[in-house]
Amino acid sequence: MIVVTTPTGQIGRQVLDRLLDAPDRTTAGIRVIARDPARLSPRVRQHVEIVEGSHADPAVLTKACADADSVFWLVPPTQGADSVEGHFRAFTAPLCEQIAHGRVRRVVAVSTLGRGVAENAGQISASLAMDEAIEATGVHYRALCAPFLMENLLGQVESIRDAGMFFLALTRDRVLRTCTSGDIAGTAARLLLDDTWTGQEDVPVVGPDDLSPEGMAQVASEVLERTIRVRQTGTADYKATAMRHGASEAWAQGLADMVQALDDQGCYGIDAPSTPESAPTDFRRWCHDVLKPAVRA
């Protein structure tokens, strides 16, 4: 049995689709944990078991993990959380309890680059602490270590369309490693369908580009056939913007700490090698396939 968390989220939904599309999926059942099962597609509801609730709820997780072999794990971002570290712990502790009781053999989790580098890095630090807690249980574990998601730019489609500009709180000429949610999902699905791996490893999911924010703007300009510029914002402005969009002070401060660490510590920088076997999609292809239709829509 494969358990999938966040099945209606950006990454979890794609993991689930890939599992359902796999020719050998009949060898393992699929069970999802969903806060709102009505958001699941008819196809999903027809082919998977559904446990309603949050995977931070120990009772829900106990029900979902009964006879489970593998779990796809993702701590969902929650803008209203009153503590970044507390939010990650609230999800991770019940999972560690399930592992301790022998209900889970393998875990594939969405994590981040930055191990051994990131300090006081907000959501990055909390995600790495999640890895450490899960690894301490001794479970077979794969942490999918992703950099900046290209899909983050979709939140700025209106600005790109109307003003020809997007904003990043990062130095414009410094390399920023990227990847797509689809490549994370594809890597996760392959691991979930493979019941032969053991031990604990990081699995970097880093796209083939070595672009700076200015380089990203140049590629976007070429694909969109108009001038696109990037403007660097300060961390204070970044935090204020997050709060205007509904983030708690603690969550917004975590985001500000994260982008400051990206800039100062190079967590997603040039020192992180690309991994085309797990992240083949380059930024130009993503702009053509995803950003361009979104802007035109």
Contacts in CASP RR format, 6 or more apart in sequence:
PFRMAT RR
TARGET T0000
AUTHOR 0000-0000-0000
METHOD contacts of the structure
MODEL  1
MIVVTTPTGQIGRQVLDRLLDAPDRTTAGIRVIARDPARLSPRVRQHVEI
VEGSHADPAVLTKACADADSVFWLVPPTQGADSVEGHFRAFTAPLCEQIA
HGRVRRVVAVSTLGRGVAENAGQISASLAMDEAIEATGVHYRALCAPFLM
ENLLGQVESIRDAGMFFLALTRDRVLRTCTSGDIAGTAARLLLDDTWTGQ
EDVPVVGPDDLSPEGMAQVASEVLERTIRVRQTGTADYKATAMRHGASEA
WAQGLADMVQALDDQGCYGIDAPSTPESAPTDFRRWCHDVLKPAVRA
1 28 0 8 1.000
1 29 0 8 1.000
1 30 0 8 1.000
1 31 0 8 1.000
1 67 0 8 1.000
1 68 0 8 1.000
1 69 0 8 1.000
1 70 0 8 1.000
2 19 0 8 1.000
2 28 0 8 1.000
2 29 0 8 1.000
2 30 0 8 1.000
2 31 0 8 1.000
2 68 0 8 1.000
2 69 0 8 1.000
2 70 0 8 1.000
2 71 0 8 1.000
2 72 0 8 1.000
2 192 0 8 1.000
2 193 0 8 1.000
3 31 0 8 1.000
3 32 0 8 1.000
3 33 0 8 1.000
3 64 0 8 1.000
3 65 0 8 1.000
3 68 0 8 1.000
3 70 0 8 1.000
3 71 0 8 1.000
3 72 0 8 1.000
3 104 0 8 1.000
4 12 0 8 1.000
4 15 0 8 1.000
4 16 0 8 1.000
4 19 0 8 1.000
4 30 0 8 1.000
4 31 0 8 1.000
4 32 0 8 1.000
4 33 0 8 1.000
4 48 0 8 1.000
4 71 0 8 1.000
4 72 0 8 1.000
5 12 0 8 1.000
5 32 0 8 1.000
5 33 0 8 1.000
5 55 0 8 1.000
5 71 0 8 1.000
5 72 0 8 1.000
5 73 0 8 1.000
5 74 0 8 1.000
6 12 0 8 1.000
6 13 0 8 1.000
6 55 0 8 1.000
6 74 0 8 1.000
6 76 0 8 1.000
7 13 0 8 1.000
7 15 0 8 1.000
7 16 0 8 1.000
7 32 0 8 1.000
7 33 0 8 1.000
7 34 0 8 1.000
7 40 0 8 1.000
7 44 0 8 1.000
7 48 0 8 1.000
8 34 0 8 1.000
8 36 0 8 1.000
8 39 0 8 1.000
8 40 0 8 1.000
9 76 0 8 1.000
10 151 0 8 1.000
10 181 0 8 1.000
11 74 0 8 1.000
11 110 0 8 1.000
11 181 0 8 1.000
11 182 0 8 1.000
11 184 0 8 1.000
11 185 0 8 1.000
11 188 0 8 1.000
12 72 0 8 1.000
12 74 0 8 1.000
12 185 0 8 1.000
14 181 0 8 1.000
14 182 0 8 1.000
14 185 0 8 1.000
14 186 0 8 1.000
15 72 0 8 1.000
15 185 0 8 1.000
15 186 0 8 1.000
15 188 0 8 1.000
15 189 0 8 1.000
15 192 0 8 1.000
16 30 0 8 1.000
16 32 0 8 1.000
16 44 0 8 1.000
16 48 0 8 1.000
17 185 0 8 1.000
18 185 0 8 1.000
18 186 0 8 1.000
18 189 0 8 1.000
19 25 0 8 1.000
19 30 0 8 1.000
19 189 0 8 1.000
19 192 0 8 1.000
19 193 0 8 1.000
20 30 0 8 1.000
20 43 0 8 1.000
20 44 0 8 1.000
20 47 0 8 1.000
20 48 0 8 1.000
22 189 0 8 1.000
22 193 0 8 1.000
24 193 0 8 1.000
25 193 0 8 1.000
28 69 0 8 1.000
28 70 0 8 1.000
28 193 0 8 1.000
28 195 0 8 1.000
29 48 0 8 1.000
29 49 0 8 1.000
30 47 0 8 1.000
30 48 0 8 1.000
30 49 0 8 1.000
31 48 0 8 1.000
31 49 0 8 1.000
31 50 0 8 1.000
31 51 0 8 1.000
31 64 0 8 1.000
31 68 0 8 1.000
32 40 0 8 1.000
32 44 0 8 1.000
32 48 0 8 1.000
32 49 0 8 1.000
32 50 0 8 1.000
32 51 0 8 1.000
33 51 0 8 1.000
33 52 0 8 1.000
33 53 0 8 1.000
33 54 0 8 1.000
33 55 0 8 1.000
33 60 0 8 1.000
33 61 0 8 1.000
33 64 0 8 1.000
34 40 0 8 1.000
34 50 0 8 1.000
34 51 0 8 1.000
34 52 0 8 1.000
34 53 0 8 1.000
35 52 0 8 1.000
35 53 0 8 1.000
35 54 0 8 1.000
37 45 0 8 1.000
37 50 0 8 1.000
37 52 0 8 1.000
40 48 0 8 1.000
40 50 0 8 1.000
51 60 0 8 1.000
51 63 0 8 1.000
51 64 0 8 1.000
52 60 0 8 1.000
53 60 0 8 1.000
54 60 0 8 1.000
55 61 0 8 1.000
55 64 0 8 1.000
55 73 0 8 1.000
55 91 0 8 1.000
55 94 0 8 1.000
55 95 0 8 1.000
56 90 0 8 1.000
56 91 0 8 1.000
56 94 0 8 1.000
57 94 0 8 1.000
58 94 0 8 1.000
58 97 0 8 1.000
61 94 0 8 1.000
61 95 0 8 1.000
61 97 0 8 1.000
61 98 0 8 1.000
62 98 0 8 1.000
62 103 0 8 1.000
65 71 0 8 1.000
65 98 0 8 1.000
65 103 0 8 1.000
65 104 0 8 1.000
66 103 0 8 1.000
67 103 0 8 1.000
68 103 0 8 1.000
68 104 0 8 1.000
68 105 0 8 1.000
69 104 0 8 1.000
69 105 0 8 1.000
69 106 0 8 1.000
69 195 0 8 1.000
70 104 0 8 1.000
70 105 0 8 1.000
70 106 0 8 1.000
70 107 0 8 1.000
70 108 0 8 1.000
70 191 0 8 1.000
70 192 0 8 1.000
70 195 0 8 1.000
71 95 0 8 1.000
71 104 0 8 1.000
71 106 0 8 1.000
71 107 0 8 1.000
71 108 0 8 1.000
72 108 0 8 1.000
72 109 0 8 1.000
72 188 0 8 1.000
72 192 0 8 1.000
73 95 0 8 1.000
73 107 0 8 1.000
73 108 0 8 1.000
73 109 0 8 1.000
73 110 0 8 1.000
73 134 0 8 1.000
74 109 0 8 1.000
74 110 0 8 1.000
75 87 0 8 1.000
75 88 0 8 1.000
75 91 0 8 1.000
75 92 0 8 1.000
75 110 0 8 1.000
75 127 0 8 1.000
75 130 0 8 1.000
76 91 0 8 1.000
77 123 0 8 1.000
78 87 0 8 1.000
78 251 0 8 1.000
79 242 0 8 1.000
79 245 0 8 1.000
79 246 0 8 1.000
79 247 0 8 1.000
79 248 0 8 1.000
79 251 0 8 1.000
80 246 0 8 1.000
80 247 0 8 1.000
80 248 0 8 1.000
80 251 0 8 1.000
81 87 0 8 1.000
81 248 0 8 1.000
81 250 0 8 1.000
81 251 0 8 1.000
82 248 0 8 1.000
82 250 0 8 1.000
83 250 0 8 1.000
84 122 0 8 1.000
84 123 0 8 1.000
84 126 0 8 1.000
84 250 0 8 1.000
84 251 0 8 1.000
84 254 0 8 1.000
85 125 0 8 1.000
85 126 0 8 1.000
85 129 0 8 1.000
86 126 0 8 1.000
87 126 0 8 1.000
87 251 0 8 1.000
88 126 0 8 1.000
88 127 0 8 1.000
88 129 0 8 1.000
88 130 0 8 1.000
89 129 0 8 1.000
89 133 0 8 1.000
91 130 0 8 1.000
92 130 0 8 1.000
92 133 0 8 1.000
92 134 0 8 1.000
93 133 0 8 1.000
95 104 0 8 1.000
95 107 0 8 1.000
95 134 0 8 1.000
96 133 0 8 1.000
96 134 0 8 1.000
96 136 0 8 1.000
96 137 0 8 1.000
98 104 0 8 1.000
99 107 0 8 1.000
99 134 0 8 1.000
99 137 0 8 1.000
99 138 0 8 1.000
99 139 0 8 1.000
100 137 0 8 1.000
104 139 0 8 1.000
105 139 0 8 1.000
105 140 0 8 1.000
106 139 0 8 1.000
106 140 0 8 1.000
106 141 0 8 1.000
106 142 0 8 1.000
106 191 0 8 1.000
106 192 0 8 1.000
106 195 0 8 1.000
106 197 0 8 1.000
107 134 0 8 1.000
107 139 0 8 1.000
107 140 0 8 1.000
107 141 0 8 1.000
107 142 0 8 1.000
108 141 0 8 1.000
108 142 0 8 1.000
108 144 0 8 1.000
108 188 0 8 1.000
108 191 0 8 1.000
108 192 0 8 1.000
109 130 0 8 1.000
109 131 0 8 1.000
109 134 0 8 1.000
109 141 0 8 1.000
109 142 0 8 1.000
109 143 0 8 1.000
109 144 0 8 1.000
110 144 0 8 1.000
110 146 0 8 1.000
110 184 0 8 1.000
110 188 0 8 1.000
111 127 0 8 1.000
111 128 0 8 1.000
111 130 0 8 1.000
111 131 0 8 1.000
111 143 0 8 1.000
111 144 0 8 1.000
111 145 0 8 1.000
111 146 0 8 1.000
111 202 0 8 1.000
112 118 0 8 1.000
112 123 0 8 1.000
112 124 0 8 1.000
112 127 0 8 1.000
112 128 0 8 1.000
112 145 0 8 1.000
112 146 0 8 1.000
112 147 0 8 1.000
112 267 0 8 1.000
113 145 0 8 1.000
113 146 0 8 1.000
113 147 0 8 1.000
113 177 0 8 1.000
113 204 0 8 1.000
113 206 0 8 1.000
113 267 0 8 1.000
113 268 0 8 1.000
113 272 0 8 1.000
114 121 0 8 1.000
114 124 0 8 1.000
114 128 0 8 1.000
114 145 0 8 1.000
114 267 0 8 1.000
114 268 0 8 1.000
115 128 0 8 1.000
115 131 0 8 1.000
115 145 0 8 1.000
115 202 0 8 1.000
117 265 0 8 1.000
117 266 0 8 1.000
117 267 0 8 1.000
118 124 0 8 1.000
118 125 0 8 1.000
118 128 0 8 1.000
118 261 0 8 1.000
118 265 0 8 1.000
118 267 0 8 1.000
119 125 0 8 1.000
119 261 0 8 1.000
119 265 0 8 1.000
120 257 0 8 1.000
120 261 0 8 1.000
121 257 0 8 1.000
121 258 0 8 1.000
121 260 0 8 1.000
121 261 0 8 1.000
121 262 0 8 1.000
121 265 0 8 1.000
121 267 0 8 1.000
122 253 0 8 1.000
122 254 0 8 1.000
122 255 0 8 1.000
122 257 0 8 1.000
122 258 0 8 1.000
122 261 0 8 1.000
123 254 0 8 1.000
123 255 0 8 1.000
123 258 0 8 1.000
124 258 0 8 1.000
124 261 0 8 1.000
124 262 0 8 1.000
124 267 0 8 1.000
125 257 0 8 1.000
125 261 0 8 1.000
131 141 0 8 1.000
131 143 0 8 1.000
134 141 0 8 1.000
135 141 0 8 1.000
135 200 0 8 1.000
138 200 0 8 1.000
139 200 0 8 1.000
140 197 0 8 1.000
140 198 0 8 1.000
140 199 0 8 1.000
140 200 0 8 1.000
141 199 0 8 1.000
141 200 0 8 1.000
141 201 0 8 1.000
142 191 0 8 1.000
142 197 0 8 1.000
142 200 0 8 1.000
142 201 0 8 1.000
142 202 0 8 1.000
142 203 0 8 1.000
143 201 0 8 1.000
143 202 0 8 1.000
143 203 0 8 1.000
144 184 0 8 1.000
144 187 0 8 1.000
144 188 0 8 1.000
144 203 0 8 1.000
144 205 0 8 1.000
145 202 0 8 1.000
145 203 0 8 1.000
145 204 0 8 1.000
145 205 0 8 1.000
145 206 0 8 1.000
146 179 0 8 1.000
146 184 0 8 1.000
146 205 0 8 1.000
146 206 0 8 1.000
147 176 0 8 1.000
147 177 0 8 1.000
147 178 0 8 1.000
147 179 0 8 1.000
147 206 0 8 1.000
147 207 0 8 1.000
147 267 0 8 1.000
147 268 0 8 1.000
147 269 0 8 1.000
147 272 0 8 1.000
148 176 0 8 1.000
148 177 0 8 1.000
148 178 0 8 1.000
148 179 0 8 1.000
148 262 0 8 1.000
148 268 0 8 1.000
149 178 0 8 1.000
149 179 0 8 1.000
149 180 0 8 1.000
149 181 0 8 1.000
150 178 0 8 1.000
150 179 0 8 1.000
150 180 0 8 1.000
150 281 0 8 1.000
150 283 0 8 1.000
150 286 0 8 1.000
150 290 0 8 1.000
150 291 0 8 1.000
151 180 0 8 1.000
151 181 0 8 1.000
151 290 0 8 1.000
153 160 0 8 1.000
153 166 0 8 1.000
153 291 0 8 1.000
154 290 0 8 1.000
154 291 0 8 1.000
154 294 0 8 1.000
156 166 0 8 1.000
156 167 0 8 1.000
157 291 0 8 1.000
157 294 0 8 1.000
157 295 0 8 1.000
159 165 0 8 1.000
159 166 0 8 1.000
159 167 0 8 1.000
160 166 0 8 1.000
160 220 0 8 1.000
160 224 0 8 1.000
160 228 0 8 1.000
160 291 0 8 1.000
160 295 0 8 1.000
161 295 0 8 1.000
164 226 0 8 1.000
164 227 0 8 1.000
164 228 0 8 1.000
164 229 0 8 1.000
165 228 0 8 1.000
165 229 0 8 1.000
165 230 0 8 1.000
165 231 0 8 1.000
166 217 0 8 1.000
166 220 0 8 1.000
166 228 0 8 1.000
166 229 0 8 1.000
166 230 0 8 1.000
166 231 0 8 1.000
167 230 0 8 1.000
167 231 0 8 1.000
167 232 0 8 1.000
167 233 0 8 1.000
168 176 0 8 1.000
168 213 0 8 1.000
168 230 0 8 1.000
168 231 0 8 1.000
168 232 0 8 1.000
168 233 0 8 1.000
169 232 0 8 1.000
169 233 0 8 1.000
169 234 0 8 1.000
169 235 0 8 1.000
169 237 0 8 1.000
169 238 0 8 1.000
169 256 0 8 1.000
169 259 0 8 1.000
169 260 0 8 1.000
169 263 0 8 1.000
170 176 0 8 1.000
170 213 0 8 1.000
170 232 0 8 1.000
170 259 0 8 1.000
170 262 0 8 1.000
170 263 0 8 1.000
171 212 0 8 1.000
171 213 0 8 1.000
171 232 0 8 1.000
171 263 0 8 1.000
172 212 0 8 1.000
172 213 0 8 1.000
172 214 0 8 1.000
172 230 0 8 1.000
172 232 0 8 1.000
173 212 0 8 1.000
173 213 0 8 1.000
173 214 0 8 1.000
174 212 0 8 1.000
174 213 0 8 1.000
174 263 0 8 1.000
174 266 0 8 1.000
174 269 0 8 1.000
174 270 0 8 1.000
175 210 0 8 1.000
175 211 0 8 1.000
175 212 0 8 1.000
175 269 0 8 1.000
175 270 0 8 1.000
176 211 0 8 1.000
176 212 0 8 1.000
176 213 0 8 1.000
176 216 0 8 1.000
176 262 0 8 1.000
176 268 0 8 1.000
176 269 0 8 1.000
177 206 0 8 1.000
177 207 0 8 1.000
177 209 0 8 1.000
177 210 0 8 1.000
177 268 0 8 1.000
177 269 0 8 1.000
177 270 0 8 1.000
177 272 0 8 1.000
177 274 0 8 1.000
178 207 0 8 1.000
178 209 0 8 1.000
178 211 0 8 1.000
178 216 0 8 1.000
178 268 0 8 1.000
178 283 0 8 1.000
179 205 0 8 1.000
179 206 0 8 1.000
179 207 0 8 1.000
179 279 0 8 1.000
179 281 0 8 1.000
180 207 0 8 1.000
180 279 0 8 1.000
180 281 0 8 1.000
180 286 0 8 1.000
180 290 0 8 1.000
182 281 0 8 1.000
183 205 0 8 1.000
183 207 0 8 1.000
183 278 0 8 1.000
183 279 0 8 1.000
183 280 0 8 1.000
183 281 0 8 1.000
184 205 0 8 1.000
184 279 0 8 1.000
187 203 0 8 1.000
187 205 0 8 1.000
187 278 0 8 1.000
187 279 0 8 1.000
191 197 0 8 1.000
191 203 0 8 1.000
203 278 0 8 1.000
204 272 0 8 1.000
204 273 0 8 1.000
204 275 0 8 1.000
204 278 0 8 1.000
205 275 0 8 1.000
205 278 0 8 1.000
205 279 0 8 1.000
206 272 0 8 1.000
206 273 0 8 1.000
206 274 0 8 1.000
206 275 0 8 1.000
206 278 0 8 1.000
206 279 0 8 1.000
207 274 0 8 1.000
207 275 0 8 1.000
207 276 0 8 1.000
207 279 0 8 1.000
207 280 0 8 1.000
207 281 0 8 1.000
207 282 0 8 1.000
208 274 0 8 1.000
208 276 0 8 1.000
208 279 0 8 1.000
208 280 0 8 1.000
208 282 0 8 1.000
209 274 0 8 1.000
209 282 0 8 1.000
209 283 0 8 1.000
210 270 0 8 1.000
210 274 0 8 1.000
211 219 0 8 1.000
211 283 0 8 1.000
213 230 0 8 1.000
213 232 0 8 1.000
214 230 0 8 1.000
216 230 0 8 1.000
216 283 0 8 1.000
217 228 0 8 1.000
217 229 0 8 1.000
217 230 0 8 1.000
219 283 0 8 1.000
219 284 0 8 1.000
219 287 0 8 1.000
220 228 0 8 1.000
220 287 0 8 1.000
220 291 0 8 1.000
221 227 0 8 1.000
221 228 0 8 1.000
222 284 0 8 1.000
223 284 0 8 1.000
223 287 0 8 1.000
223 288 0 8 1.000
223 291 0 8 1.000
223 292 0 8 1.000
224 287 0 8 1.000
224 291 0 8 1.000
224 292 0 8 1.000
224 295 0 8 1.000
233 241 0 8 1.000
235 256 0 8 1.000
235 257 0 8 1.000
235 259 0 8 1.000
235 260 0 8 1.000
236 256 0 8 1.000
238 255 0 8 1.000
238 256 0 8 1.000
238 259 0 8 1.000
239 252 0 8 1.000
239 253 0 8 1.000
239 255 0 8 1.000
239 256 0 8 1.000
240 252 0 8 1.000
242 251 0 8 1.000
242 252 0 8 1.000
242 255 0 8 1.000
242 256 0 8 1.000
243 249 0 8 1.000
243 252 0 8 1.000
247 255 0 8 1.000
261 267 0 8 1.000
262 268 0 8 1.000
262 269 0 8 1.000
END
